[in-house]
Amino acid sequence: MAAHKKRKSLNPPQVLALLLISVILIGTLLLKLPVATTQPISWMTALFTATSATTVTGLFTVGSTDLFTPFGDIIILIIIQLGGLGIMTFAVLIFLLVERSISIKQRLMIQEALNQNSLGGIVKLAKRLLMFSLFFEGFMAILLGFRLIPEWGWGKGMSYAIFHAISAFNNAGYSLWPDSLTRYAGDPVINLLFSASIMIGGLGFTVLNDVWDKKKWRAYRLHTKVMLLGTVILNAIAMVLIFLLEYDNPLTLGHLPLHDKVWTAFFQATTTRTAGFNTVPIQDLRPETLFLMMILMFIGAGSVSTSGGIKLTTAVCLMMMVVAYVRKQKEPTLMRRSIHHDDIFKALTITILAIGMIFTAIFILLISERSSFTFLQIGFEVVSAFGTVGLSTGITPELSPVGQWVIILVMIFGKLGPLTMVFSIASRTRDDIRYPSGKLFIG
């Protein structure tokens, strides 16, 4: 009798990857329906749009936002919500609604999706995450409605408010206006509301949960303190640099009055790390500004947030590692706390995998799009896709089919994260073998 082989179950990273791809495929089918578009679109266009929405990126292969009907816009909004808050978060709600208990395996998947270190409080965190997100999106939609209804009327004004409130909080960068937010470059209400949504969505739900529970700065976890301080410092530095670099550029800030220059620099510094809205034409920015934005998009925002990138805490962790080595310290420290060596290894792994993916994608695009675009344009597009940002110099609609497939894969890689992608492919094995140490000459 043949030996019975035990069926191998999928691990949490594989389940998350499978769920994401499933939503993308369902979204593709729905967007391909005649009722979703004002004119027929190709399967590639539907797939690219569904991938961009599910990964909350915001890159388009079509130049007009009028292509999709209200039904199509609703589909895009739903998959933005699913992708931004996480499919497993909605799964928790479904399990609770049907009064089913959540098994250990399901808790492990939620733990993987929310990037938590333990199973304790996982379900509570997921429920709070969902409730807070829906409440905040509704609140921001009402505030946006007060600004947009007088301009667009009740119907369009409220629909614009709801769509952009969800898109901004989920850092999707999708706009129903063809010029994104350039028409509101100097509008303080629009700039503040969108920036607040983007930053709160990008801080990460563990940060929001910590702030809600503890209320006092001293009681916050190290991660929360680093995210809050790091976000303020990085945004301030980016704002000043964008203001100075583009101050006299006649195609961006040069023609604006001083207060509009400040608002535009502030908004672009906020949105570049994660969201993808723009109040200036990205293709007209100077090369040095585009390179600065690539750095910001690569870093991204917070862990367990609606953003992509390697994450701000990863970048801070690597900086502290360098500082510790230069100072000959035994271990990196930050705010009188030691950074565990496992976190250092994880940060290094994430960064190296991300750089490898970006370099590979740029290399392929340089071959497939030969002589069509500059190196900076291709690099910007790839980093934007990896960071699930969605800012573009305008080359996405002109990419070849091979180029579009590359960007699709990079968006999925960026959304799932380097480690989740690798763990969904490779099996985790326990290594009990120890070898003699060897010496490498470094540097």
C-alpha positions, -999 to 999 in steps of 0.1 A, spaced: 0 0 0 13 34 -9 22 56 20 -3 82 27 11 117 21 1 144 44 -15 173 26 7 203 30 -12 235 40 -4 269 29 16 291 53 3 326 62 25 345 37 12 322 9 -24 328 20 -19 365 20 -3 365 -14 -31 342 -27 -58 365 -13 -42 396 -29 -39 380 -63 -75 367 -60 -88 402 -53 -68 415 -83 -82 389 -106 -118 395 -94 -113 432 -99 -99 426 -134 -130 407 -143 -154 433 -129 -135 462 -146 -137 444 -179 -175 443 -178 -191 467 -203 -210 484 -175 -177 494 -158 -163 515 -187 -175 541 -211 -156 523 -239 -141 488 -243 -107 483 -226 -81 456 -230 -75 428 -205 -41 443 -198 -57 477 -189 -82 461 -166 -55 439 -149 -31 469 -145 -59 491 -130 -71 463 -107 -35 457 -95 -29 494 -90 -61 498 -70 -56 466 -49 -20 476 -40 -32 512 -34 -6 525 -58 -25 548 -82 -6 543 -115 -26 543 -147 -21 530 -182 -50 552 -193 -48 589 -195 -84 598 -188 -103 594 -156 -136 595 -176 -129 560 -189 -147 544 -160 -184 547 -152 -198 553 -117 -200 514 -114 -163 512 -124 -154 539 -99 -172 519 -71 -154 487 -80 -121 506 -79 -131 521 -45 -140 487 -30 -107 471 -40 -88 501 -28 -105 496 6 -97 459 6 -61 465 -4 -55 494 20 -70 480 52 -60 444 44 -81 415 33 -76 397 66 -91 426 85 -123 423 66 -121 385 71 -121 390 108 -153 411 106 -170 384 84 -161 356 109 -175 377 138 -207 385 119 -214 349 113 -205 341 149 -177 318 141 -147 315 164 -113 324 149 -89 295 149 -52 296 157 -43 293 120 -65 322 112 -50 342 140 -15 334 126 -26 348 92 -39 379 109 -6 382 128 13 380 96 -9 405 79 -6 430 108 31 423 113 27 416 150 51 398 173 25 378 192 -10 365 190 -22 384 220 -48 410 211 -47 403 174 -85 401 169 -91 432 190 -65 451 170 -80 440 137 -116 450 148 -104 484 161 -84 490 129 -115 484 108 -138 505 129 -114 534 132 -107 534 95 -144 534 85 -152 561 111 -122 583 100 -130 579 63 -166 589 69 -155 619 91 -131 631 64 -158 626 37 -181 649 56 -154 676 60 -144 673 23 -181 675 15 -184 710 31 -156 721 8 -166 704 -24 -204 706 -25 -205 744 -29 -182 740 -59 -196 708 -75 -232 705 -62 -246 679 -39 -243 649 -62 -208 653 -76 -195 671 -45 -205 643 -21 -193 615 -44 -160 633 -49 -157 637 -11 -164 600 -4 -141 587 -31 -112 610 -22 -116 605 16 -112 567 11 -84 571 -15 -64 595 7 -67 575 39 -57 543 21 -28 562 5 -40 551 -29 -34 583 -48 -64 578 -70 -82 610 -80 -114 615 -101 -98 647 -115 -74 642 -145 -49 666 -130 -50 650 -96 -50 680 -71 -31 706 -91 -62 728 -93 -62 730 -55 -24 737 -51 -30 767 -29 -62 757 -12 -55 753 25 -86 733 33 -79 707 6 -42 706 15 -48 701 52 -76 675 49 -58 654 23 -25 657 42 -41 647 75 -57 616 59 -25 606 42 -4 610 74 -28 592 97 -32 563 72 6 562 68 15 562 105 4 526 109 -24 511 128 -2 498 157 8 535 162 -28 547 162 -38 519 186 -9 527 210 -18 564 210 -55 556 216 -47 533 246 -19 552 264 -25 589 257 9 600 272 42 603 253 62 585 280 40 555 279 42 550 241 62 522 227 96 529 210 80 522 176 53 548 182 77 574 192 100 568 163 71 569 138 57 602 152 90 620 155 104 605 123 73 615 102 75 651 114 112 654 109 113 637 75 83 657 62 98 690 74 132 682 57 114 672 25 92 703 25 122 726 28 142 708 1 113 708 -24 106 744 -17 142 754 -23 148 731 -53 116 742 -71 113 778 -59 122 794 -93 111 766 -116 85 783 -138 68 750 -146 61 741 -109 64 766 -81 80 795 -99 47 811 -111 29 807 -78 26 833 -50 47 827 -19 19 812 2 9 788 -26 46 778 -29 46 769 8 13 749 6 25 730 -25 59 721 -10 42 710 22 17 688 4 42 673 -20 65 664 9 36 647 27 22 628 -2 54 616 -19 64 590 7 32 571 4 0 585 -13 7 597 -48 -15 627 -51 2 657 -66 -4 695 -68 24 701 -93 30 683 -126 55 656 -117 70 655 -152 80 692 -149 100 688 -117 138 691 -118 159 660 -118 172 667 -83 137 669 -70 127 637 -87 157 620 -72 147 633 -37 112 620 -42 126 586 -52 144 585 -18 112 594 0 91 568 -19 117 541 -12 116 548 25 78 549 26 57 555 58 48 532 87 47 494 92 11 480 93 -1 510 74 -17 516 40 17 525 26 45 507 9 83 512 8 108 497 32 91 517 60 105 545 80 114 524 110 135 501 88 155 532 76 159 544 112 170 510 123 197 509 96 209 544 105 213 535 141 232 504 131 257 526 111 260 551 140 266 522 165 294 507 143 311 541 137 310 547 175 322 512 182 291 505 203 282 469 211 246 473 200 225 501 184 205 522 208 177 546 202 159 567 228 176 548 256 165 515 242 186 488 226 176 476 191 175 438 190 199 421 165 169 403 150 154 437 140 188 447 125 189 415 104 153 420 93 159 456 83 190 446 63 171 418 46 141 439 37 163 467 23 186 444 3 156 425 -12 139 458 -21 171 471 -38 175 439 -56 139 440 -69 142 476 -80 175 471 -98 161 440 -116 130 459 -127 150 489 -139 173 466 -158 145 448 -176 127 481 -184 159 496 -198 159 467 -222 122 466 -230 118 503 -233 151 510 -250 155 546 -263 120 555 -252 126 570 -218 155 583 -197 170 563 -169 156 588 -144 120 584 -157 123 546 -156 138 546 -121 112 570 -108 84 548 -121 98 516 -106 104 531 -72 69 546 -73 55 512 -80 75 495 -53 65 522 -27 29 518 -39 29 556 -43 16 562 -77 34 594 -87 44 593 -123 64 613 -148 37 603 -174 54 573 -190 31 545 -176 5 547 -204 34 545 -230 50 514 -215 52 482 -237 33 451 -225 65 438 -210 70 471 -192 35 470 -178 39 434 -166 71 445 -148 53 473 -131 24 450 -121 49 426 -104 67 454 -87 34 468 -73 25 434 -59 60 429 -45 58 464 -29 23 458 -14 31 424 1 65 434 13 98 418 5 98 393 34 62 382 28 70 376 -9 101 356 0 84 335 27 55 327 4 80 311 -20 107 297 3 100 273 32 111 282 67 134 256 80 151 253 114 188 250 111 204 232 141 238 228 124 266 250 136 298 256 116 333 269 125 335 307 121 354 322 92 368 356 85 359 379 56 377 411 49 350 438 46 354 472 30 
